[in-house]
């Protein structure tokens, strides 16, 4: 099945019954059905239920034999797991769905939201940057996020190490939105688990992925398009010339969002991406006032809405974050068990004295760092680094 870029000029009518919601979820979670294909099937067949019935024949016409849509039990399990997390499933077309995403051709049909969904109505600015940021970069991220929050802007970022973490921390009191690459219960990186809990209490955690799904490498660009799509502007604080942060900036340009950058010294590799953006026409940022002037909001200072008292969490408090030395030890154990020949992930899990829920994020860490590579067939090999 070929995933096209077709998108209707009108958003679909949202599901009005539990059965319709399950059909939407089943269609979206079916193999090789992304947002664009979801909307095309919905437009062609009139409803998600009818699209599910037609899907095996559509797949057969595309060369896929023995195709089976997502089973009802899987969709029911996802809804149950979301409810256990205290999360809400928002469908496109519903009042709570973020209007900022409506103009995206690949807007997620469904979003999991944990926390204050009312914040989606606020104007937002994304503050993103390097995971291995400099001390000056971290200070700049904190100052920007705090000032933008006080000016009434929702601070949006991706919960990554470095710049993202500082932006979220600084905007906790005024309102911040974290977009997850995986499920809402799969915090990445692991050491930000407590930060994610605090964001869910006073801000908002958002994901288009099902609860329980550990983030893989291809989920990060998908997450990045949502960070930029939700924002009126994307501010890059620090970024290397080749980085995921610049991927977010490229998404912002494609989506018609403002792109701004903090300049850095030409000899500083972590500033090279920002300097390239500035060379190519991005707005220069020295502080929050520069961002607000670009948005035409320098005179607007709405009082941030106070956060309501958090509801009791049905799943209890999250487990404490693991010490960084434990994570480093697990990384070393994984690398020791990967030789010159590829190894199956299941075999690797069997060789490790650690639960799969800890190994999965560790593998993602190592993959992002280039120290391991995933090969077809579920094989893992050593990376080039």
DODOTI-342096 format. One record per residue (C-alpha): residue number from 0; chain; x, y, z. Coordinates in steps of 0.001 Angstrom, whole numbers, always signed. Layout:
% DODOTI-342096
<num NUM&chaine A&u X&v Y&w Z>
...
This chain:
% DODOTI-342096
<num 0&chaine A&u +0&v +0&w +0>
<num 1&chaine A&u +1521&v +3280&w -1069>
<num 2&chaine A&u +1193&v +6134&w +1412>
<num 3&chaine A&u +237&v +9228&w -560>
<num 4&chaine A&u +115&v +12889&w +396>
<num 5&chaine A&u -3574&v +13365&w -313>
<num 6&chaine A&u -5394&v +15487&w +2211>
<num 7&chaine A&u -8950&v +16705&w +2093>
<num 8&chaine A&u -9465&v +20441&w +2190>
<num 9&chaine A&u -12045&v +19883&w +4937>
<num 10&chaine A&u -11244&v +18052&w +8175>
<num 11&chaine A&u -13244&v +14862&w +8684>
<num 12&chaine A&u -16212&v +14802&w +11013>
<num 13&chaine A&u -15014&v +13388&w +14345>
<num 14&chaine A&u -16345&v +10085&w +15669>
<num 15&chaine A&u -19489&v +10513&w +17749>
<num 16&chaine A&u -19804&v +7024&w +19243>
<num 17&chaine A&u -17429&v +4642&w +20982>
<num 18&chaine A&u -17709&v +2228&w +18043>
<num 19&chaine A&u -16711&v +4965&w +15591>
<num 20&chaine A&u -13773&v +5941&w +17808>
<num 21&chaine A&u -12595&v +2334&w +17869>
<num 22&chaine A&u -12901&v +2161&w +14080>
<num 23&chaine A&u -10807&v +5317&w +13704>
<num 24&chaine A&u -8189&v +3853&w +16010>
<num 25&chaine A&u -8172&v +465&w +14243>
<num 26&chaine A&u -7825&v +2114&w +10823>
<num 27&chaine A&u -4971&v +4361&w +11957>
<num 28&chaine A&u -3120&v +1499&w +13675>
<num 29&chaine A&u -3443&v -826&w +10681>
<num 30&chaine A&u -220&v -1706&w +8915>
<num 31&chaine A&u +1023&v +870&w +6394>
<num 32&chaine A&u -1764&v +3329&w +7161>
<num 33&chaine A&u -357&v +6750&w +8006>
<num 34&chaine A&u -2287&v +10019&w +8355>
<num 35&chaine A&u -2449&v +10738&w +4594>
<num 36&chaine A&u -3699&v +7242&w +3755>
<num 37&chaine A&u -6142&v +7416&w +6685>
<num 38&chaine A&u -7740&v +10582&w +5278>
<num 39&chaine A&u -7840&v +9202&w +1736>
<num 40&chaine A&u -9546&v +5993&w +2857>
<num 41&chaine A&u -12004&v +7958&w +4985>
<num 42&chaine A&u -12869&v +10230&w +2054>
<num 43&chaine A&u -13220&v +7341&w -398>
<num 44&chaine A&u -15326&v +5053&w +1801>
<num 45&chaine A&u -17278&v +7535&w +3894>
<num 46&chaine A&u -16471&v +6091&w +7309>
<num 47&chaine A&u -13673&v +4346&w +9160>
<num 48&chaine A&u -15799&v +1203&w +9498>
<num 49&chaine A&u -16348&v +986&w +5746>
<num 50&chaine A&u -12649&v +1699&w +5130>
<num 51&chaine A&u -11681&v -1176&w +7435>
<num 52&chaine A&u -13881&v -3558&w +5468>
<num 53&chaine A&u -12332&v -2411&w +2183>
<num 54&chaine A&u -8756&v -2352&w +3455>
<num 55&chaine A&u -7784&v -5982&w +2650>
<num 56&chaine A&u -8877&v -5515&w -975>
<num 57&chaine A&u -7110&v -2137&w -1192>
<num 58&chaine A&u -3961&v -3803&w +145>
<num 59&chaine A&u -4315&v -6694&w -2319>
<num 60&chaine A&u -4541&v -4231&w -5204>
<num 61&chaine A&u -1302&v -2680&w -3945>
<num 62&chaine A&u +436&v -6084&w -3962>
<num 63&chaine A&u -20&v -7059&w -307>
<num 64&chaine A&u -1570&v -10488&w +130>
<num 65&chaine A&u -3134&v -11815&w +3351>
<num 66&chaine A&u -3506&v -8300&w +4775>
<num 67&chaine A&u -5391&v -7991&w +8073>
<num 68&chaine A&u -6440&v -4640&w +9585>
<num 69&chaine A&u -5683&v -3861&w +13210>
<num 70&chaine A&u -7775&v -6211&w +15395>
<num 71&chaine A&u -10519&v -4788&w +17591>
<num 72&chaine A&u -8849&v -6232&w +20706>
<num 73&chaine A&u -5660&v -4232&w +20060>
<num 74&chaine A&u -7587&v -976&w +19777>
<num 75&chaine A&u -9556&v -1775&w +22943>
<num 76&chaine A&u -6317&v -2496&w +24794>
<num 77&chaine A&u -4883&v +844&w +23673>
<num 78&chaine A&u -7934&v +2734&w +24919>
<num 79&chaine A&u -7793&v +889&w +28250>
<num 80&chaine A&u -4091&v +1621&w +28665>
<num 81&chaine A&u -4673&v +5296&w +27900>
<num 82&chaine A&u -7409&v +5486&w +30500>
<num 83&chaine A&u -5091&v +3869&w +33051>
<num 84&chaine A&u -2600&v +6673&w +32392>
<num 85&chaine A&u -5301&v +9276&w +32903>
<num 86&chaine A&u -4834&v +10322&w +29254>
<num 87&chaine A&u -7460&v +11479&w +26771>
<num 88&chaine A&u -7757&v +10508&w +23109>
<num 89&chaine A&u -8549&v +13573&w +20984>
<num 90&chaine A&u -9835&v +13097&w +17425>
<num 91&chaine A&u -9334&v +15595&w +14641>
<num 92&chaine A&u -12488&v +17658&w +14267>
<num 93&chaine A&u -13232&v +17689&w +17990>
<num 94&chaine A&u -13249&v +21019&w +19829>
<num 95&chaine A&u -10178&v +20080&w +21884>
<num 96&chaine A&u -8065&v +19228&w +18810>
<num 97&chaine A&u -5292&v +21828&w +18307>
<num 98&chaine A&u -6293&v +24255&w +15553>
<num 99&chaine A&u -2597&v +24872&w +14847>
<num 100&chaine A&u -2374&v +21390&w +13291>
<num 101&chaine A&u -5428&v +21752&w +11055>
<num 102&chaine A&u -3445&v +23166&w +8123>
<num 103&chaine A&u -979&v +20250&w +8057>
<num 104&chaine A&u -1464&v +17710&w +5266>
<num 105&chaine A&u -316&v +14979&w +7666>
<num 106&chaine A&u -2093&v +16183&w +10793>
<num 107&chaine A&u -2542&v +13255&w +13206>
<num 108&chaine A&u -6118&v +11933&w +13105>
<num 109&chaine A&u -5822&v +11029&w +16800>
<num 110&chaine A&u -3721&v +12424&w +19637>
<num 111&chaine A&u -3170&v +11155&w +23168>
<num 112&chaine A&u -3166&v +14028&w +25661>
<num 113&chaine A&u -2200&v +13827&w +29326>
<num 114&chaine A&u -2706&v +16935&w +31427>
<num 115&chaine A&u -4300&v +20275&w +30599>
<num 116&chaine A&u -5779&v +19946&w +27118>
<num 117&chaine A&u -7068&v +23542&w +27477>
<num 118&chaine A&u -3493&v +24725&w +26875>
<num 119&chaine A&u -3863&v +23725&w +23205>
<num 120&chaine A&u -5936&v +26886&w +22748>
<num 121&chaine A&u -2990&v +29067&w +23785>
<num 122&chaine A&u -541&v +30549&w +21234>
<num 123&chaine A&u +2706&v +28591&w +21364>
<num 124&chaine A&u +6402&v +29004&w +20669>
<num 125&chaine A&u +8739&v +26034&w +20301>
<num 126&chaine A&u +12136&v +26294&w +22007>
<num 127&chaine A&u +14467&v +23555&w +20783>
<num 128&chaine A&u +18164&v +22841&w +20579>
<num 129&chaine A&u +21126&v +20581&w +21219>
<num 130&chaine A&u +21064&v +17712&w +23684>
<num 131&chaine A&u +24715&v +18352&w +24557>
<num 132&chaine A&u +24267&v +22087&w +24996>
<num 133&chaine A&u +26762&v +24572&w +26416>
<num 134&chaine A&u +26193&v +26277&w +29748>
<num 135&chaine A&u +25434&v +29528&w +27920>
<num 136&chaine A&u +22948&v +27729&w +25692>
<num 137&chaine A&u +21178&v +26242&w +28709>
<num 138&chaine A&u +20974&v +29658&w +30372>
<num 139&chaine A&u +19575&v +31170&w +27178>
<num 140&chaine A&u +16921&v +28436&w +26911>
<num 141&chaine A&u +15837&v +29009&w +30519>
<num 142&chaine A&u +15616&v +32769&w +30086>
<num 143&chaine A&u +13737&v +32554&w +26787>
<num 144&chaine A&u +11210&v +30020&w +28044>
<num 145&chaine A&u +10571&v +31871&w +31295>
<num 146&chaine A&u +10050&v +35224&w +29548>
<num 147&chaine A&u +7898&v +33746&w +26773>
<num 148&chaine A&u +5766&v +32001&w +29372>
<num 149&chaine A&u +5276&v +35218&w +31318>
<num 150&chaine A&u +4197&v +36843&w +28047>
<num 151&chaine A&u +1386&v +34317&w +27714>
<num 152&chaine A&u +3030&v +31947&w +25241>
<num 153&chaine A&u +2779&v +28185&w +25636>
<num 154&chaine A&u +6360&v +26857&w +25533>
<num 155&chaine A&u +6574&v +23741&w +23339>
<num 156&chaine A&u +9477&v +21306&w +23149>
<num 157&chaine A&u +10349&v +17624&w +22848>
<num 158&chaine A&u +11484&v +16626&w +26383>
<num 159&chaine A&u +14993&v +15809&w +25102>
<num 160&chaine A&u +18126&v +16389&w +27133>
<num 161&chaine A&u +19754&v +19799&w +27130>
<num 162&chaine A&u +17839&v +22738&w +25652>
<num 163&chaine A&u +14433&v +21012&w +25645>
<num 164&chaine A&u +14715&v +20084&w +29319>
<num 165&chaine A&u +15653&v +23618&w +30359>
<num 166&chaine A&u +12805&v +25135&w +28325>
<num 167&chaine A&u +10233&v +22849&w +29965>
<num 168&chaine A&u +11620&v +23429&w +33465>
<num 169&chaine A&u +11523&v +27208&w +33072>
<num 170&chaine A&u +7925&v +27215&w +31805>
<num 171&chaine A&u +6375&v +24751&w +34259>
<num 172&chaine A&u +4532&v +27491&w +36154>
<num 173&chaine A&u +3243&v +29354&w +33092>
<num 174&chaine A&u +2452&v +26386&w +30846>
<num 175&chaine A&u +4530&v +23997&w +28757>
<num 176&chaine A&u +3748&v +21257&w +26250>
<num 177&chaine A&u +5971&v +18209&w +25735>
<num 178&chaine A&u +5589&v +16211&w +22521>
<num 179&chaine A&u +6633&v +12574&w +22965>
<num 180&chaine A&u +8274&v +10473&w +20227>
<num 181&chaine A&u +6770&v +7275&w +21681>
<num 182&chaine A&u +3824&v +6480&w +23933>
<num 183&chaine A&u +3017&v +8751&w +26861>
<num 184&chaine A&u +4213&v +6094&w +29307>
<num 185&chaine A&u +7549&v +5714&w +27500>
<num 186&chaine A&u +9480&v +8763&w +28676>
<num 187&chaine A&u +12595&v +9473&w +26649>
<num 188&chaine A&u +15182&v +10083&w +27950>
<num 189&chaine A&u +14544&v +8030&w +31077>
<num 190&chaine A&u +16050&v +10598&w +33455>
<num 191&chaine A&u +13280&v +13071&w +32486>
<num 192&chaine A&u +10590&v +10838&w +33967>
<num 193&chaine A&u +10007&v +13137&w +36929>
<num 194&chaine A&u +9919&v +16179&w +34637>
<num 195&chaine A&u +7314&v +14434&w +32453>
<num 196&chaine A&u +5213&v +13771&w +35560>
<num 197&chaine A&u +5341&v +17433&w +36555>
<num 198&chaine A&u +4449&v +18553&w +33028>
<num 199&chaine A&u +1430&v +16219&w +33052>
<num 200&chaine A&u +290&v +17838&w +36318>
<num 201&chaine A&u +635&v +21516&w +35364>
<num 202&chaine A&u +1089&v +21448&w +31577>
<num 203&chaine A&u +409&v +18967&w +28789>
<num 204&chaine A&u +2039&v +15830&w +27383>
<num 205&chaine A&u +1062&v +14932&w +23827>
<num 206&chaine A&u +1726&v +11965&w +21515>
<num 207&chaine A&u +312&v +10485&w +18324>
<num 208&chaine A&u +1775&v +7068&w +19247>
<num 209&chaine A&u -54&v +4415&w +21292>
<num 210&chaine A&u +754&v +4035&w +24986>
<num 211&chaine A&u +3388&v +1373&w +25518>
<num 212&chaine A&u +5260&v +2050&w +22263>
<num 213&chaine A&u +8977&v +2662&w +22855>
<num 214&chaine A&u +10388&v +5352&w +20554>
<num 215&chaine A&u +12412&v +4192&w +17560>
<num 216&chaine A&u +14648&v +6367&w +15417>
<num 217&chaine A&u +11959&v +7087&w +12795>
<num 218&chaine A&u +9571&v +8401&w +15468>
<num 219&chaine A&u +11729&v +11463&w +16183>
<num 220&chaine A&u +11236&v +13252&w +12823>
<num 221&chaine A&u +7500&v +12537&w +13156>
<num 222&chaine A&u +7567&v +14073&w +16636>
<num 223&chaine A&u +9510&v +17078&w +15334>
<num 224&chaine A&u +6851&v +17959&w +12738>
<num 225&chaine A&u +4310&v +18185&w +15576>
<num 226&chaine A&u +6553&v +20425&w +17681>
<num 227&chaine A&u +6836&v +22899&w +14804>
<num 228&chaine A&u +3243&v +22443&w +13678>
<num 229&chaine A&u +1840&v +23279&w +17108>
<num 230&chaine A&u +3916&v +26467&w +17341>
<num 231&chaine A&u +3613&v +29890&w +15767>
<num 232&chaine A&u +7403&v +30107&w +15750>
<num 233&chaine A&u +10359&v +27792&w +16331>
<num 234&chaine A&u +13353&v +29211&w +18210>
<num 235&chaine A&u +16610&v +27256&w +17828>
<num 236&chaine A&u +18984&v +27953&w +20705>
<num 237&chaine A&u +21903&v +25666&w +19813>
<num 238&chaine A&u +22238&v +23053&w +17056>
<num 239&chaine A&u +24968&v +21348&w +15091>
<num 240&chaine A&u +24986&v +21650&w +11309>
<num 241&chaine A&u +23530&v +18131&w +11048>
<num 242&chaine A&u +21030&v +17531&w +13821>
<num 243&chaine A&u +17449&v +16652&w +14648>
<num 244&chaine A&u +16941&v +20255&w +15731>
<num 245&chaine A&u +17474&v +21450&w +12169>
<num 246&chaine A&u +14975&v +18806&w +11093>
<num 247&chaine A&u +12424&v +20616&w +13272>
<num 248&chaine A&u +13400&v +23935&w +11676>
<num 249&chaine A&u +12935&v +22469&w +8188>
<num 250&chaine A&u +9482&v +21225&w +9163>
<num 251&chaine A&u +8659&v +24725&w +10430>
<num 252&chaine A&u +9671&v +26286&w +7112>
<num 253&chaine A&u +7577&v +23762&w +5172>
<num 254&chaine A&u +4617&v +24482&w +7457>
<num 255&chaine A&u +4891&v +28257&w +7093>
<num 256&chaine A&u +5979&v +28857&w +10690>
<num 257&chaine A&u +8469&v +31514&w +11750>
<num 258&chaine A&u +12021&v +30217&w +12248>
<num 259&chaine A&u +14343&v +32105&w +14584>
<num 260&chaine A&u +17795&v +31318&w +15943>
<num 261&chaine A&u +20215&v +32421&w +18641>
<num 262&chaine A&u +23593&v +33329&w +17100>
<num 263&chaine A&u +26808&v +31692&w +18298>
<num 264&chaine A&u +30535&v +31918&w +17879>
<num 265&chaine A&u +31745&v +30679&w +14457>
<num 266&chaine A&u +34244&v +28337&w +16156>
<num 267&chaine A&u +31556&v +26678&w +18301>
<num 268&chaine A&u +30256&v +23520&w +16569>
<num 269&chaine A&u +27067&v +23618&w +18626>
<num 270&chaine A&u +26248&v +27019&w +17113>
<num 271&chaine A&u +26923&v +26074&w +13490>
<num 272&chaine A&u +23321&v +25086&w +12785>
<num 273&chaine A&u +21970&v +28343&w +14230>
<num 274&chaine A&u +24446&v +30385&w +12211>
<num 275&chaine A&u +23442&v +28536&w +9032>
<num 276&chaine A&u +19785&v +29306&w +9725>
<num 277&chaine A&u +20606&v +32983&w +10266>
<num 278&chaine A&u +22615&v +33063&w +7032>
<num 279&chaine A&u +19582&v +31676&w +5208>
<num 280&chaine A&u +17169&v +34253&w +6583>
<num 281&chaine A&u +16043&v +33110&w +10032>
<num 282&chaine A&u +15205&v +35827&w +12541>
<num 283&chaine A&u +17934&v +36678&w +15048>
<num 284&chaine A&u +17046&v +36173&w +18703>
<num 285&chaine A&u +18760&v +37965&w +21597>
<num 286&chaine A&u +15856&v +37523&w +23988>
<num 287&chaine A&u +12131&v +36928&w +24228>
<num 288&chaine A&u +11332&v +40454&w +22997>
<num 289&chaine A&u +12779&v +39595&w +19577>
<num 290&chaine A&u +10448&v +36585&w +19358>
<num 291&chaine A&u +7392&v +38539&w +20494>
<num 292&chaine A&u +8093&v +41335&w +18016>
<num 293&chaine A&u +8243&v +38827&w +15164>
<num 294&chaine A&u +4899&v +37413&w +16289>
<num 295&chaine A&u +3418&v +40873&w +16661>
<num 296&chaine A&u +2781&v +40159&w +20325>
<num 297&chaine A&u +5258&v +42462&w +22074>
<num 298&chaine A&u +2443&v +44485&w +23678>
<num 299&chaine A&u +351&v +41470&w +24654>
<num 300&chaine A&u +868&v +40275&w +28207>
<num 301&chaine A&u -2076&v +38049&w +29175>
<num 302&chaine A&u -2033&v +36625&w +32662>
<num 303&chaine A&u -1258&v +32903&w +32534>
<num 304&chaine A&u -4208&v +30710&w +33499>
<num 305&chaine A&u -3511&v +29048&w +36861>
<num 306&chaine A&u -3236&v +25283&w +36706>
<num 307&chaine A&u -6078&v +23346&w +38320>
<num 308&chaine A&u -5329&v +20927&w +41117>
<num 309&chaine A&u -4115&v +17673&w +39572>
<num 310&chaine A&u -6436&v +14675&w +39679>
<num 311&chaine A&u -5253&v +11627&w +41609>
<num 312&chaine A&u -3234&v +9450&w +39270>
<num 313&chaine A&u -4920&v +6065&w +38848>
<num 314&chaine A&u -1647&v +4311&w +38262>
<num 315&chaine A&u +63&v +5760&w +41341>
<num 316&chaine A&u +3368&v +7655&w +41357>
<num 317&chaine A&u +5907&v +6717&w +38673>
<num 318&chaine A&u +8935&v +4682&w +39675>
<num 319&chaine A&u +11966&v +6755&w +40637>
<num 320&chaine A&u +14385&v +7688&w +37876>
<num 321&chaine A&u +17391&v +5427&w +37586>
<num 322&chaine A&u +20793&v +6937&w +38404>
<num 323&chaine A&u +22820&v +7965&w +35372>
<num 324&chaine A&u +25606&v +5539&w +36323>
<num 325&chaine A&u +23110&v +2655&w +36109>
<num 326&chaine A&u +22094&v +3771&w +32627>
<num 327&chaine A&u +25763&v +4052&w +31591>
<num 328&chaine A&u +26410&v +554&w +32983>
<num 329&chaine A&u +23541&v -856&w +30936>
<num 330&chaine A&u +24848&v +888&w +27801>
<num 331&chaine A&u +28247&v -747&w +28374>
<num 332&chaine A&u +26667&v -4173&w +28896>
<num 333&chaine A&u +24742&v -3873&w +25636>
<num 334&chaine A&u +27827&v -2874&w +23656>
<num 335&chaine A&u +29837&v -5720&w +25182>
<num 336&chaine A&u +27295&v -8229&w +23894>
<num 337&chaine A&u +27271&v -6960&w +20313>
<num 338&chaine A&u +30199&v -8344&w +18359>
<num 339&chaine A&u +31246&v -7943&w +14711>
<num 340&chaine A&u +28284&v -10062&w +13569>
<num 341&chaine A&u +24675&v -8816&w +13829>
<num 342&chaine A&u +22686&v -10105&w +16787>
<num 343&chaine A&u +18919&v -10514&w +17060>
<num 344&chaine A&u +17286&v -8113&w +19518>
<num 345&chaine A&u +15522&v -10985&w +21311>
<num 346&chaine A&u +18845&v -12805&w +21725>
<num 347&chaine A&u +20402&v -9621&w +23093>
<num 348&chaine A&u +17562&v -9235&w +25611>
<num 349&chaine A&u +18099&v -12815&w +26759>
<num 350&chaine A&u +21805&v -12110&w +27340>
<num 351&chaine A&u +21130&v -9061&w +29509>
<num 352&chaine A&u +20197&v -9103&w +33168>
<num 353&chaine A&u +17726&v -6237&w +32776>
<num 354&chaine A&u +13993&v -5955&w +31996>
<num 355&chaine A&u +12924&v -5111&w +28447>
<num 356&chaine A&u +11373&v -1802&w +29589>
<num 357&chaine A&u +14865&v -620&w +30563>
<num 358&chaine A&u +16677&v -2077&w +27567>
<num 359&chaine A&u +14356&v -492&w +24959>
<num 360&chaine A&u +15176&v +3153&w +25832>
<num 361&chaine A&u +18867&v +2243&w +26238>
<num 362&chaine A&u +18899&v +853&w +22675>
<num 363&chaine A&u +17268&v +4057&w +21425>
<num 364&chaine A&u +19938&v +6108&w +23227>
<num 365&chaine A&u +22738&v +4127&w +21595>
<num 366&chaine A&u +21068&v +4277&w +18183>
<num 367&chaine A&u +20741&v +8065&w +18343>
<num 368&chaine A&u +24383&v +8329&w +19359>
<num 369&chaine A&u +25388&v +6187&w +16379>
<num 370&chaine A&u +26936&v +3477&w +18550>
<num 371&chaine A&u +24557&v +777&w +17280>
<num 372&chaine A&u +22547&v +334&w +14086>
<num 373&chaine A&u +19315&v -1557&w +13477>
<num 374&chaine A&u +19325&v -3817&w +10434>
<num 375&chaine A&u +16382&v -5489&w +8666>
<num 376&chaine A&u +14981&v -8576&w +10374>
<num 377&chaine A&u +15277&v -7216&w +13908>
<num 378&chaine A&u +19105&v -7394&w +13874>
<num 379&chaine A&u +21394&v -5033&w +15756>
<num 380&chaine A&u +24980&v -4260&w +14754>
<num 381&chaine A&u +27743&v -2007&w +16004>
<num 382&chaine A&u +27614&v +1581&w +14760>
<num 383&chaine A&u +30425&v +3623&w +13290>
<num 384&chaine A&u +31036&v +5691&w +16450>
